[in-house]
Amino acid sequence: MGTLYEEDFSDRLAELRIKKGVSARDMSLSLGQSSGYINHIENRQILPSMSVFFNICEYFGITPKQFFAIEEKDPVLIGETIEYLKRLNQEHLLCLSVLARDLVRE
């Protein structure tokens, strides 16, 4: 292994796992894998199959797109916020849009 893509994958997995506050062993077992499975991924020894990757995303409560959105430091919170935004009426959505734009400028 060793491509930048594989390193990004391993780093992102570790980042999300640590943020969730779980050990690599506990996460591995929660996914129905051997106790060292996540460590092998994080140490760039293997990559997960597509089905396990989808299970990893489900475990974190994020979409595959959010997993690869490296610039999103808290994809779970962003996803939850988007779900709330979808339920707002146009007026409230516009107010929040203006607020977000002003906060980003600061």
PDB file as gemmi writes it, atoms N, CA and C in Angstrom:
CRYST1    1.000    1.000    1.000  90.00  90.00  90.00 P 1                      
ATOM      1  N   MET A   1       0.846  -1.174   0.000  1.00  0.00           N  
ATOM      2  CA  MET A   1       0.000   0.000   0.000  1.00  0.00           C  
ATOM      3  C   MET A   1       0.892   1.237   0.000  1.00  0.00           C  
ATOM      4  N   GLY A   2       0.337   2.412   0.239  1.00  0.00           N  
ATOM      5  CA  GLY A   2       1.184   3.570   0.341  1.00  0.00           C  
ATOM      6  C   GLY A   2       0.794   4.738  -0.541  1.00  0.00           C  
ATOM      7  N   THR A   3      -0.285   4.650  -1.302  1.00  0.00           N  
ATOM      8  CA  THR A   3      -0.695   5.795  -2.101  1.00  0.00           C  
ATOM      9  C   THR A   3      -1.324   6.838  -1.183  1.00  0.00           C  
ATOM     10  N   LEU A   4      -1.333   8.082  -1.650  1.00  0.00           N  
ATOM     11  CA  LEU A   4      -1.921   9.156  -0.864  1.00  0.00           C  
ATOM     12  C   LEU A   4      -3.375   8.851  -0.527  1.00  0.00           C  
ATOM     13  N   TYR A   5      -4.099   8.285  -1.472  1.00  0.00           N  
ATOM     14  CA  TYR A   5      -5.505   7.958  -1.244  1.00  0.00           C  
ATOM     15  C   TYR A   5      -5.652   6.984  -0.078  1.00  0.00           C  
ATOM     16  N   GLU A   6      -4.809   5.968  -0.046  1.00  0.00           N  
ATOM     17  CA  GLU A   6      -4.887   4.976   1.024  1.00  0.00           C  
ATOM     18  C   GLU A   6      -4.508   5.590   2.365  1.00  0.00           C  
ATOM     19  N   GLU A   7      -3.532   6.482   2.365  1.00  0.00           N  
ATOM     20  CA  GLU A   7      -3.151   7.165   3.595  1.00  0.00           C  
ATOM     21  C   GLU A   7      -4.284   8.048   4.088  1.00  0.00           C  
ATOM     22  N   ASP A   8      -4.926   8.773   3.179  1.00  0.00           N  
ATOM     23  CA  ASP A   8      -6.072   9.606   3.553  1.00  0.00           C  
ATOM     24  C   ASP A   8      -7.179   8.760   4.149  1.00  0.00           C  
ATOM     25  N   PHE A   9      -7.436   7.594   3.550  1.00  0.00           N  
ATOM     26  CA  PHE A   9      -8.488   6.714   4.050  1.00  0.00           C  
ATOM     27  C   PHE A   9      -8.180   6.293   5.481  1.00  0.00           C  
ATOM     28  N   SER A  10      -6.966   5.825   5.706  1.00  0.00           N  
ATOM     29  CA  SER A  10      -6.558   5.360   7.035  1.00  0.00           C  
ATOM     30  C   SER A  10      -6.617   6.486   8.058  1.00  0.00           C  
ATOM     31  N   ASP A  11      -6.125   7.659   7.665  1.00  0.00           N  
ATOM     32  CA  ASP A  11      -6.137   8.802   8.575  1.00  0.00           C  
ATOM     33  C   ASP A  11      -7.558   9.244   8.908  1.00  0.00           C  
ATOM     34  N   ARG A  12      -8.429   9.235   7.903  1.00  0.00           N  
ATOM     35  CA  ARG A  12      -9.809   9.649   8.127  1.00  0.00           C  
ATOM     36  C   ARG A  12     -10.521   8.669   9.055  1.00  0.00           C  
ATOM     37  N   LEU A  13     -10.289   7.393   8.851  1.00  0.00           N  
ATOM     38  CA  LEU A  13     -10.893   6.388   9.712  1.00  0.00           C  
ATOM     39  C   LEU A  13     -10.452   6.602  11.156  1.00  0.00           C  
ATOM     40  N   ALA A  14      -9.168   6.796  11.371  1.00  0.00           N  
ATOM     41  CA  ALA A  14      -8.655   7.018  12.724  1.00  0.00           C  
ATOM     42  C   ALA A  14      -9.237   8.292  13.332  1.00  0.00           C  
ATOM     43  N   GLU A  15      -9.321   9.354  12.537  1.00  0.00           N  
ATOM     44  CA  GLU A  15      -9.867  10.622  13.013  1.00  0.00           C  
ATOM     45  C   GLU A  15     -11.307  10.443  13.495  1.00  0.00           C  
ATOM     46  N   LEU A  16     -12.128   9.787  12.683  1.00  0.00           N  
ATOM     47  CA  LEU A  16     -13.534   9.597  13.045  1.00  0.00           C  
ATOM     48  C   LEU A  16     -13.680   8.665  14.245  1.00  0.00           C  
ATOM     49  N   ARG A  17     -12.872   7.634  14.285  1.00  0.00           N  
ATOM     50  CA  ARG A  17     -12.942   6.683  15.402  1.00  0.00           C  
ATOM     51  C   ARG A  17     -12.571   7.360  16.717  1.00  0.00           C  
ATOM     52  N   ILE A  18     -11.501   8.130  16.699  1.00  0.00           N  
ATOM     53  CA  ILE A  18     -11.063   8.828  17.908  1.00  0.00           C  
ATOM     54  C   ILE A  18     -12.113   9.841  18.342  1.00  0.00           C  
ATOM     55  N   LYS A  19     -12.667  10.554  17.364  1.00  0.00           N  
ATOM     56  CA  LYS A  19     -13.707  11.541  17.680  1.00  0.00           C  
ATOM     57  C   LYS A  19     -14.922  10.871  18.322  1.00  0.00           C  
ATOM     58  N   LYS A  20     -15.220   9.661  17.896  1.00  0.00           N  
ATOM     59  CA  LYS A  20     -16.349   8.913  18.471  1.00  0.00           C  
ATOM     60  C   LYS A  20     -16.004   8.358  19.858  1.00  0.00           C  
ATOM     61  N   GLY A  21     -14.712   8.295  20.165  1.00  0.00           N  
ATOM     62  CA  GLY A  21     -14.283   7.849  21.474  1.00  0.00           C  
ATOM     63  C   GLY A  21     -14.310   6.341  21.671  1.00  0.00           C  
ATOM     64  N   VAL A  22     -14.050   5.601  20.608  1.00  0.00           N  
ATOM     65  CA  VAL A  22     -14.031   4.138  20.708  1.00  0.00           C  
ATOM     66  C   VAL A  22     -12.652   3.612  20.334  1.00  0.00           C  
ATOM     67  N   SER A  23     -12.323   2.475  20.892  1.00  0.00           N  
ATOM     68  CA  SER A  23     -11.041   1.854  20.556  1.00  0.00           C  
ATOM     69  C   SER A  23     -11.161   1.149  19.213  1.00  0.00           C  
ATOM     70  N   ALA A  24     -10.022   0.924  18.597  1.00  0.00           N  
ATOM     71  CA  ALA A  24      -9.999   0.199  17.324  1.00  0.00           C  
ATOM     72  C   ALA A  24     -10.541  -1.209  17.522  1.00  0.00           C  
ATOM     73  N   ARG A  25     -10.212  -1.822  18.639  1.00  0.00           N  
ATOM     74  CA  ARG A  25     -10.685  -3.171  18.933  1.00  0.00           C  
ATOM     75  C   ARG A  25     -12.206  -3.208  19.057  1.00  0.00           C  
ATOM     76  N   ASP A  26     -12.769  -2.287  19.846  1.00  0.00           N  
ATOM     77  CA  ASP A  26     -14.225  -2.258  20.020  1.00  0.00           C  
ATOM     78  C   ASP A  26     -14.947  -2.004  18.705  1.00  0.00           C  
ATOM     79  N   MET A  27     -14.397  -1.103  17.898  1.00  0.00           N  
ATOM     80  CA  MET A  27     -15.017  -0.823  16.612  1.00  0.00           C  
ATOM     81  C   MET A  27     -14.963  -2.052  15.712  1.00  0.00           C  
ATOM     82  N   SER A  28     -13.818  -2.720  15.690  1.00  0.00           N  
ATOM     83  CA  SER A  28     -13.669  -3.934  14.882  1.00  0.00           C  
ATOM     84  C   SER A  28     -14.731  -4.961  15.254  1.00  0.00           C  
ATOM     85  N   LEU A  29     -14.872  -5.199  16.534  1.00  0.00           N  
ATOM     86  CA  LEU A  29     -15.835  -6.200  17.004  1.00  0.00           C  
ATOM     87  C   LEU A  29     -17.276  -5.759  16.732  1.00  0.00           C  
ATOM     88  N   SER A  30     -17.553  -4.466  16.859  1.00  0.00           N  
ATOM     89  CA  SER A  30     -18.896  -3.950  16.567  1.00  0.00           C  
ATOM     90  C   SER A  30     -19.268  -4.146  15.102  1.00  0.00           C  
ATOM     91  N   LEU A  31     -18.259  -4.144  14.242  1.00  0.00           N  
ATOM     92  CA  LEU A  31     -18.487  -4.346  12.810  1.00  0.00           C  
ATOM     93  C   LEU A  31     -18.519  -5.825  12.429  1.00  0.00           C  
ATOM     94  N   GLY A  32     -18.341  -6.704  13.435  1.00  0.00           N  
ATOM     95  CA  GLY A  32     -18.362  -8.133  13.157  1.00  0.00           C  
ATOM     96  C   GLY A  32     -17.053  -8.646  12.567  1.00  0.00           C  
ATOM     97  N   GLN A  33     -15.978  -7.927  12.823  1.00  0.00           N  
ATOM     98  CA  GLN A  33     -14.673  -8.293  12.283  1.00  0.00           C  
ATOM     99  C   GLN A  33     -13.770  -8.795  13.409  1.00  0.00           C  
ATOM    100  N   SER A  34     -12.584  -9.252  13.047  1.00  0.00           N  
ATOM    101  CA  SER A  34     -11.609  -9.682  14.055  1.00  0.00           C  
ATOM    102  C   SER A  34     -11.169  -8.467  14.866  1.00  0.00           C  
ATOM    103  N   SER A  35     -10.643  -8.716  16.057  1.00  0.00           N  
ATOM    104  CA  SER A  35     -10.309  -7.627  16.975  1.00  0.00           C  
ATOM    105  C   SER A  35      -9.261  -6.659  16.411  1.00  0.00           C  
ATOM    106  N   GLY A  36      -8.404  -7.103  15.501  1.00  0.00           N  
ATOM    107  CA  GLY A  36      -7.360  -6.244  14.950  1.00  0.00           C  
ATOM    108  C   GLY A  36      -7.692  -5.613  13.610  1.00  0.00           C  
ATOM    109  N   TYR A  37      -8.917  -5.805  13.137  1.00  0.00           N  
ATOM    110  CA  TYR A  37      -9.289  -5.369  11.788  1.00  0.00           C  
ATOM    111  C   TYR A  37      -9.062  -3.868  11.560  1.00  0.00           C  
ATOM    112  N   ILE A  38      -9.596  -3.031  12.428  1.00  0.00           N  
ATOM    113  CA  ILE A  38      -9.472  -1.580  12.248  1.00  0.00           C  
ATOM    114  C   ILE A  38      -8.012  -1.156  12.376  1.00  0.00           C  
ATOM    115  N   ASN A  39      -7.270  -1.775  13.283  1.00  0.00           N  
ATOM    116  CA  ASN A  39      -5.836  -1.474  13.380  1.00  0.00           C  
ATOM    117  C   ASN A  39      -5.116  -1.761  12.069  1.00  0.00           C  
ATOM    118  N   HIS A  40      -5.478  -2.841  11.407  1.00  0.00           N  
ATOM    119  CA  HIS A  40      -4.846  -3.171  10.124  1.00  0.00           C  
ATOM    120  C   HIS A  40      -5.138  -2.093   9.074  1.00  0.00           C  
ATOM    121  N   ILE A  41      -6.355  -1.573   9.090  1.00  0.00           N  
ATOM    122  CA  ILE A  41      -6.700  -0.503   8.147  1.00  0.00           C  
ATOM    123  C   ILE A  41      -5.928   0.768   8.501  1.00  0.00           C  
ATOM    124  N   GLU A  42      -5.953   1.141   9.778  1.00  0.00           N  
ATOM    125  CA  GLU A  42      -5.296   2.373  10.201  1.00  0.00           C  
ATOM    126  C   GLU A  42      -3.783   2.312  10.025  1.00  0.00           C  
ATOM    127  N   ASN A  43      -3.228   1.114  10.064  1.00  0.00           N  
ATOM    128  CA  ASN A  43      -1.785   0.944   9.839  1.00  0.00           C  
ATOM    129  C   ASN A  43      -1.450   0.712   8.370  1.00  0.00           C  
ATOM    130  N   ARG A  44      -2.434   0.913   7.526  1.00  0.00           N  
ATOM    131  CA  ARG A  44      -2.278   0.856   6.068  1.00  0.00           C  
ATOM    132  C   ARG A  44      -1.837  -0.517   5.556  1.00  0.00           C  
ATOM    133  N   GLN A  45      -2.298  -1.541   6.240  1.00  0.00           N  
ATOM    134  CA  GLN A  45      -1.979  -2.903   5.815  1.00  0.00           C  
ATOM    135  C   GLN A  45      -3.048  -3.465   4.885  1.00  0.00           C  
ATOM    136  N   ILE A  46      -4.295  -3.021   5.077  1.00  0.00           N  
ATOM    137  CA  ILE A  46      -5.411  -3.478   4.248  1.00  0.00           C  
ATOM    138  C   ILE A  46      -6.383  -2.330   4.024  1.00  0.00           C  
ATOM    139  N   LEU A  47      -7.267  -2.507   3.069  1.00  0.00           N  
ATOM    140  CA  LEU A  47      -8.424  -1.632   2.893  1.00  0.00           C  
ATOM    141  C   LEU A  47      -9.672  -2.495   3.049  1.00  0.00           C  
ATOM    142  N   PRO A  48     -10.766  -1.917   3.519  1.00  0.00           N  
ATOM    143  CA  PRO A  48     -11.989  -2.713   3.685  1.00  0.00           C  
ATOM    144  C   PRO A  48     -12.649  -2.991   2.335  1.00  0.00           C  
ATOM    145  N   SER A  49     -13.464  -4.037   2.309  1.00  0.00           N  
ATOM    146  CA  SER A  49     -14.303  -4.281   1.129  1.00  0.00           C  
ATOM    147  C   SER A  49     -15.352  -3.173   1.067  1.00  0.00           C  
ATOM    148  N   MET A  50     -16.033  -3.067  -0.048  1.00  0.00           N  
ATOM    149  CA  MET A  50     -17.093  -2.052  -0.171  1.00  0.00           C  
ATOM    150  C   MET A  50     -18.180  -2.264   0.871  1.00  0.00           C  
ATOM    151  N   SER A  51     -18.580  -3.514   1.091  1.00  0.00           N  
ATOM    152  CA  SER A  51     -19.659  -3.757   2.058  1.00  0.00           C  
ATOM    153  C   SER A  51     -19.223  -3.365   3.467  1.00  0.00           C  
ATOM    154  N   VAL A  52     -17.980  -3.651   3.829  1.00  0.00           N  
ATOM    155  CA  VAL A  52     -17.498  -3.248   5.151  1.00  0.00           C  
ATOM    156  C   VAL A  52     -17.363  -1.733   5.217  1.00  0.00           C  
ATOM    157  N   PHE A  53     -16.928  -1.104   4.123  1.00  0.00           N  
ATOM    158  CA  PHE A  53     -16.852   0.356   4.102  1.00  0.00           C  
ATOM    159  C   PHE A  53     -18.224   0.970   4.376  1.00  0.00           C  
ATOM    160  N   PHE A  54     -19.271   0.436   3.743  1.00  0.00           N  
ATOM    161  CA  PHE A  54     -20.620   0.948   4.008  1.00  0.00           C  
ATOM    162  C   PHE A  54     -21.013   0.726   5.463  1.00  0.00           C  
ATOM    163  N   ASN A  55     -20.606  -0.401   6.035  1.00  0.00           N  
ATOM    164  CA  ASN A  55     -20.876  -0.650   7.453  1.00  0.00           C  
ATOM    165  C   ASN A  55     -20.131   0.343   8.342  1.00  0.00           C  
ATOM    166  N   ILE A  56     -18.905   0.691   7.952  1.00  0.00           N  
ATOM    167  CA  ILE A  56     -18.134   1.681   8.701  1.00  0.00           C  
ATOM    168  C   ILE A  56     -18.861   3.029   8.680  1.00  0.00           C  
ATOM    169  N   CYS A  57     -19.333   3.425   7.517  1.00  0.00           N  
ATOM    170  CA  CYS A  57     -20.072   4.688   7.409  1.00  0.00           C  
ATOM    171  C   CYS A  57     -21.330   4.655   8.276  1.00  0.00           C  
ATOM    172  N   GLU A  58     -22.040   3.555   8.230  1.00  0.00           N  
ATOM    173  CA  GLU A  58     -23.244   3.410   9.057  1.00  0.00           C  
ATOM    174  C   GLU A  58     -22.874   3.479  10.541  1.00  0.00           C  
ATOM    175  N   TYR A  59     -21.781   2.870  10.914  1.00  0.00           N  
ATOM    176  CA  TYR A  59     -21.305   2.884  12.292  1.00  0.00           C  
ATOM    177  C   TYR A  59     -21.096   4.319  12.778  1.00  0.00           C  
ATOM    178  N   PHE A  60     -20.536   5.168  11.917  1.00  0.00           N  
ATOM    179  CA  PHE A  60     -20.300   6.557  12.275  1.00  0.00           C  
ATOM    180  C   PHE A  60     -21.534   7.439  12.066  1.00  0.00           C  
ATOM    181  N   GLY A  61     -22.544   6.924  11.392  1.00  0.00           N  
ATOM    182  CA  GLY A  61     -23.732   7.724  11.117  1.00  0.00           C  
ATOM    183  C   GLY A  61     -23.506   8.766  10.043  1.00  0.00           C  
ATOM    184  N   ILE A  62     -22.660   8.430   9.069  1.00  0.00           N  
ATOM    185  CA  ILE A  62     -22.349   9.357   7.985  1.00  0.00           C  
ATOM    186  C   ILE A  62     -22.526   8.645   6.644  1.00  0.00           C  
ATOM    187  N   THR A  63     -22.548   9.435   5.588  1.00  0.00           N  
ATOM    188  CA  THR A  63     -22.620   8.881   4.241  1.00  0.00           C  
ATOM    189  C   THR A  63     -21.200   8.629   3.723  1.00  0.00           C  
ATOM    190  N   PRO A  64     -21.062   7.792   2.698  1.00  0.00           N  
ATOM    191  CA  PRO A  64     -19.737   7.630   2.085  1.00  0.00           C  
ATOM    192  C   PRO A  64     -19.159   8.965   1.601  1.00  0.00           C  
ATOM    193  N   LYS A  65     -20.004   9.823   1.083  1.00  0.00           N  
ATOM    194  CA  LYS A  65     -19.546  11.139   0.632  1.00  0.00           C  
ATOM    195  C   LYS A  65     -18.953  11.925   1.795  1.00  0.00           C  
ATOM    196  N   GLN A  66     -19.601  11.872   2.954  1.00  0.00           N  
ATOM    197  CA  GLN A  66     -19.078  12.585   4.118  1.00  0.00           C  
ATOM    198  C   GLN A  66     -17.767  11.966   4.612  1.00  0.00           C  
ATOM    199  N   PHE A  67     -17.635  10.651   4.460  1.00  0.00           N  
ATOM    200  CA  PHE A  67     -16.381  10.016   4.867  1.00  0.00           C  
ATOM    201  C   PHE A  67     -15.211  10.599   4.089  1.00  0.00           C  
ATOM    202  N   PHE A  68     -15.407  10.797   2.796  1.00  0.00           N  
ATOM    203  CA  PHE A  68     -14.315  11.282   1.947  1.00  0.00           C  
ATOM    204  C   PHE A  68     -14.191  12.801   1.922  1.00  0.00           C  
ATOM    205  N   ALA A  69     -15.111  13.507   2.552  1.00  0.00           N  
ATOM    206  CA  ALA A  69     -15.038  14.965   2.619  1.00  0.00           C  
ATOM    207  C   ALA A  69     -14.082  15.336   3.755  1.00  0.00           C  
ATOM    208  N   ILE A  70     -12.797  15.218   3.474  1.00  0.00           N  
ATOM    209  CA  ILE A  70     -11.760  15.406   4.493  1.00  0.00           C  
ATOM    210  C   ILE A  70     -11.865  16.779   5.155  1.00  0.00           C  
ATOM    211  N   GLU A  71     -12.315  17.770   4.404  1.00  0.00           N  
ATOM    212  CA  GLU A  71     -12.417  19.118   4.961  1.00  0.00           C  
ATOM    213  C   GLU A  71     -13.521  19.243   6.003  1.00  0.00           C  
ATOM    214  N   GLU A  72     -14.437  18.280   6.064  1.00  0.00           N  
ATOM    215  CA  GLU A  72     -15.490  18.292   7.074  1.00  0.00           C  
ATOM    216  C   GLU A  72     -14.938  17.676   8.351  1.00  0.00           C  
ATOM    217  N   LYS A  73     -14.660  18.508   9.323  1.00  0.00           N  
ATOM    218  CA  LYS A  73     -14.062  18.014  10.557  1.00  0.00           C  
ATOM    219  C   LYS A  73     -15.067  17.296  11.450  1.00  0.00           C  
ATOM    220  N   ASP A  74     -16.353  17.585  11.300  1.00  0.00           N  
ATOM    221  CA  ASP A  74     -17.353  16.899  12.117  1.00  0.00           C  
ATOM    222  C   ASP A  74     -18.539  16.511  11.231  1.00  0.00           C  
ATOM    223  N   PRO A  75     -18.356  15.483  10.400  1.00  0.00           N  
ATOM    224  CA  PRO A  75     -19.403  15.119   9.446  1.00  0.00           C  
ATOM    225  C   PRO A  75     -20.711  14.673  10.095  1.00  0.00           C  
ATOM    226  N   VAL A  76     -20.645  14.117  11.294  1.00  0.00           N  
ATOM    227  CA  VAL A  76     -21.872  13.700  11.974  1.00  0.00           C  
ATOM    228  C   VAL A  76     -22.707  14.927  12.310  1.00  0.00           C  
ATOM    229  N   LEU A  77     -22.089  15.933  12.909  1.00  0.00           N  
ATOM    230  CA  LEU A  77     -22.799  17.162  13.257  1.00  0.00           C  
ATOM    231  C   LEU A  77     -23.312  17.871  12.007  1.00  0.00           C  
ATOM    232  N   ILE A  78     -22.514  17.903  10.969  1.00  0.00           N  
ATOM    233  CA  ILE A  78     -22.945  18.539   9.723  1.00  0.00           C  
ATOM    234  C   ILE A  78     -24.158  17.808   9.151  1.00  0.00           C  
ATOM    235  N   GLY A  79     -24.121  16.484   9.156  1.00  0.00           N  
ATOM    236  CA  GLY A  79     -25.249  15.706   8.657  1.00  0.00           C  
ATOM    237  C   GLY A  79     -26.518  15.944   9.460  1.00  0.00           C  
ATOM    238  N   GLU A  80     -26.381  15.975  10.786  1.00  0.00           N  
ATOM    239  CA  GLU A  80     -27.544  16.242  11.639  1.00  0.00           C  
ATOM    240  C   GLU A  80     -28.110  17.632  11.366  1.00  0.00           C  
ATOM    241  N   THR A  81     -27.220  18.608  11.216  1.00  0.00           N  
ATOM    242  CA  THR A  81     -27.655  19.973  10.960  1.00  0.00           C  
ATOM    243  C   THR A  81     -28.389  20.069   9.622  1.00  0.00           C  
ATOM    244  N   ILE A  82     -27.888  19.397   8.625  1.00  0.00           N  
ATOM    245  CA  ILE A  82     -28.542  19.407   7.312  1.00  0.00           C  
ATOM    246  C   ILE A  82     -29.950  18.827   7.408  1.00  0.00           C  
ATOM    247  N   GLU A  83     -30.107  17.770   8.192  1.00  0.00           N  
ATOM    248  CA  GLU A  83     -31.439  17.176   8.356  1.00  0.00           C  
ATOM    249  C   GLU A  83     -32.407  18.172   8.994  1.00  0.00           C  
ATOM    250  N   TYR A  84     -31.944  18.949   9.971  1.00  0.00           N  
ATOM    251  CA  TYR A  84     -32.796  19.989  10.571  1.00  0.00           C  
ATOM    252  C   TYR A  84     -33.119  21.070   9.548  1.00  0.00           C  
ATOM    253  N   LEU A  85     -32.118  21.465   8.777  1.00  0.00           N  
ATOM    254  CA  LEU A  85     -32.325  22.523   7.781  1.00  0.00           C  
ATOM    255  C   LEU A  85     -33.378  22.134   6.746  1.00  0.00           C  
ATOM    256  N   LYS A  86     -33.443  20.877   6.395  1.00  0.00           N  
ATOM    257  CA  LYS A  86     -34.402  20.406   5.400  1.00  0.00           C  
ATOM    258  C   LYS A  86     -35.847  20.616   5.852  1.00  0.00           C  
ATOM    259  N   ARG A  87     -36.046  20.724   7.164  1.00  0.00           N  
ATOM    260  CA  ARG A  87     -37.414  20.860   7.691  1.00  0.00           C  
ATOM    261  C   ARG A  87     -37.843  22.304   7.922  1.00  0.00           C  
ATOM    262  N   LEU A  88     -36.947  23.249   7.661  1.00  0.00           N  
ATOM    263  CA  LEU A  88     -37.267  24.656   7.888  1.00  0.00           C  
ATOM    264  C   LEU A  88     -38.032  25.249   6.714  1.00  0.00           C  
ATOM    265  N   ASN A  89     -38.852  26.262   7.031  1.00  0.00           N  
ATOM    266  CA  ASN A  89     -39.509  26.974   5.942  1.00  0.00           C  
ATOM    267  C   ASN A  89     -38.506  27.935   5.305  1.00  0.00           C  
ATOM    268  N   GLN A  90     -38.881  28.503   4.190  1.00  0.00           N  
ATOM    269  CA  GLN A  90     -37.985  29.351   3.399  1.00  0.00           C  
ATOM    270  C   GLN A  90     -37.472  30.538   4.205  1.00  0.00           C  
ATOM    271  N   GLU A  91     -38.322  31.163   4.983  1.00  0.00           N  
ATOM    272  CA  GLU A  91     -37.920  32.345   5.747  1.00  0.00           C  
ATOM    273  C   GLU A  91     -36.853  32.004   6.795  1.00  0.00           C  
ATOM    274  N   HIS A  92     -37.080  30.937   7.522  1.00  0.00           N  
ATOM    275  CA  HIS A  92     -36.109  30.536   8.543  1.00  0.00           C  
ATOM    276  C   HIS A  92     -34.792  30.068   7.915  1.00  0.00           C  
ATOM    277  N   LEU A  93     -34.909  29.390   6.796  1.00  0.00           N  
ATOM    278  CA  LEU A  93     -33.709  28.926   6.095  1.00  0.00           C  
ATOM    279  C   LEU A  93     -32.873  30.118   5.626  1.00  0.00           C  
ATOM    280  N   LEU A  94     -33.527  31.151   5.118  1.00  0.00           N  
ATOM    281  CA  LEU A  94     -32.821  32.358   4.687  1.00  0.00           C  
ATOM    282  C   LEU A  94     -32.128  33.040   5.868  1.00  0.00           C  
ATOM    283  N   CYS A  95     -32.810  33.119   7.005  1.00  0.00           N  
ATOM    284  CA  CYS A  95     -32.193  33.724   8.198  1.00  0.00           C  
ATOM    285  C   CYS A  95     -30.935  32.970   8.618  1.00  0.00           C  
ATOM    286  N   LEU A  96     -31.007  31.658   8.630  1.00  0.00           N  
ATOM    287  CA  LEU A  96     -29.840  30.860   9.007  1.00  0.00           C  
ATOM    288  C   LEU A  96     -28.716  30.968   7.986  1.00  0.00           C  
ATOM    289  N   SER A  97     -29.082  31.097   6.731  1.00  0.00           N  
ATOM    290  CA  SER A  97     -28.076  31.262   5.690  1.00  0.00           C  
ATOM    291  C   SER A  97     -27.305  32.559   5.893  1.00  0.00           C  
ATOM    292  N   VAL A  98     -28.011  33.629   6.196  1.00  0.00           N  
ATOM    293  CA  VAL A  98     -27.367  34.927   6.452  1.00  0.00           C  
ATOM    294  C   VAL A  98     -26.485  34.835   7.692  1.00  0.00           C  
ATOM    295  N   LEU A  99     -26.992  34.189   8.740  1.00  0.00           N  
ATOM    296  CA  LEU A  99     -26.218  34.027   9.966  1.00  0.00           C  
ATOM    297  C   LEU A  99     -24.935  33.234   9.700  1.00  0.00           C  
ATOM    298  N   ALA A 100     -25.045  32.137   8.979  1.00  0.00           N  
ATOM    299  CA  ALA A 100     -23.871  31.315   8.668  1.00  0.00           C  
ATOM    300  C   ALA A 100     -22.855  32.105   7.859  1.00  0.00           C  
ATOM    301  N   ARG A 101     -23.327  32.851   6.886  1.00  0.00           N  
ATOM    302  CA  ARG A 101     -22.427  33.662   6.060  1.00  0.00           C  
ATOM    303  C   ARG A 101     -21.697  34.683   6.930  1.00  0.00           C  
ATOM    304  N   ASP A 102     -22.413  35.328   7.861  1.00  0.00           N  
ATOM    305  CA  ASP A 102     -21.785  36.312   8.740  1.00  0.00           C  
ATOM    306  C   ASP A 102     -20.779  35.660   9.690  1.00  0.00           C  
ATOM    307  N   LEU A 103     -21.081  34.487  10.191  1.00  0.00           N  
ATOM    308  CA  LEU A 103     -20.157  33.781  11.087  1.00  0.00           C  
ATOM    309  C   LEU A 103     -18.878  33.367  10.377  1.00  0.00           C  
ATOM    310  N   VAL A 104     -18.993  32.968   9.126  1.00  0.00           N  
ATOM    311  CA  VAL A 104     -17.815  32.560   8.358  1.00  0.00           C  
ATOM    312  C   VAL A 104     -16.897  33.748   8.103  1.00  0.00           C  
ATOM    313  N   ARG A 105     -17.465  34.918   7.947  1.00  0.00           N  
ATOM    314  CA  ARG A 105     -16.666  36.124   7.673  1.00  0.00           C  
ATOM    315  C   ARG A 105     -15.835  36.541   8.877  1.00  0.00           C  
ATOM    316  N   GLU A 106     -16.266  36.177  10.076  1.00  0.00           N  
ATOM    317  CA  GLU A 106     -15.561  36.627  11.293  1.00  0.00           C  
ATOM    318  C   GLU A 106     -14.228  35.965  11.450  1.00  0.00           C  
TER     319      GLU A 106                                                      
END                                                                             
